[in-house]
Amino acid sequence: MRRLLGRFLEAAGAGPPMEAADGDQAIALFKPGGFDLVICDVNIPKRDGFEVMREIRKQDADVPIIVITTEAGEEMARRARKAGANEYLVKPFDVEARQKLLSFCQLAV
């Protein structure tokens, strides 16, 4: 999924994405001011997306974070926002979700 999403964003004009295979790697790769946008899945190995977002927010309060998940619902959206997400998208992505991703990319660069 992350490779497909990366190709989609590159085709839309975003720079090449940096990918992490798990939560630990995501936190290790993140550098404050080094990213225009963070896209994080909730269900990832080692540390869940909520932990990753909280750690990123400790390091950088301003970087936009989009969380993606297969779980729809107000409770999941509330948890994502509490952890630091600016936007919450449910997989599989519909046209509206893809448009939100493109809008965030355009704002970030």
N, C-alpha and C positions, 0 to 999 in steps of 0.2 A: 504494500500500500504506500509506504513512504517513497519508494522509487517512482511509482506512478504519479504521486502528488508532486514530487520534484520535477518530473518531466512536464507536467501540466503548468506549473509555475514558471519554469524556464521558457516554455513556449509562449507564455503570456508576457515575457519580457523581464522577469526577475533574474537575478544572477544565479550562478550555480549554487544549489543548496548544500549545506553541510548536514550529514546524516549521522544519527546515533542509533545503535542497535538496541540499547537498553537505557534505563534511567541513570545508572552510574556513569555511563559514557556521555550521556547528554550533559550532566552536571560538570564532568571533567572538561568537555569541549567548550562550554559556555564561558565567554569572557565579556564583562560589562562593556558596553559600547561597541562590541564586535559584531553585533547582529542587528539587522533592521527589523526582523520579525522572527518569532519562535512559533512553531506549530508542534503541538505535543499531543500524543494519544494518551488517553487515560490508562488503558490496559497495556503496559509495557513491562518487560522483565526487570528484575532486581529492585527497582523502586517504581512505584506507580506514578502516573502523570501528575497527581496532586502533590506528591513530595517534590517532584522535579520543578513544578511551577513555584512552589513555596521557596525553594532554594534559589531559583532564578530571581524571584522578587526580592530576596534579601540582597542580592548582588546588583540588581538593576530594576529600579521601580518604574522605569519609563518604556522599556522595550514592549511592543505589542505582543501578546500571547494569544494564540488561537488554540483551543483544545478541541480534539476530535474524539468521538466515541460512538459505539454502537448503541449506547443506552440513552434513550430519549426520556424526558421528564423533567419537571421543575426541580426535584431534589438534586438530580445530577447537575443541572445547570447552576443551581445555588452553590453546590460544593465547588464546582469549577471556578465560579467567580470569586468565591471566598479564598480559594488557593491562588488567585491572581490572574485568571483568564479574562481577557477583554471580550472575547467572542467564544461561542459554544456551537459546534456543528456536529450533526449526527450523520454517521455513515449508514448506508451509501449516500453520497452527495447528490442532491438534486440541483437543478439549474440555479435556484436561489442561493444555495450554499456555495456553489462555484463562483457566483457573482460576488458574494461576500469575501471569498478568498482573494479574488482579483482586486477588489477595492482595497483590502488591507495591504496587498503588495504595492499598489500604486501609491498609497499614503506613506508606506514605509521607506520608499526610495526617493 
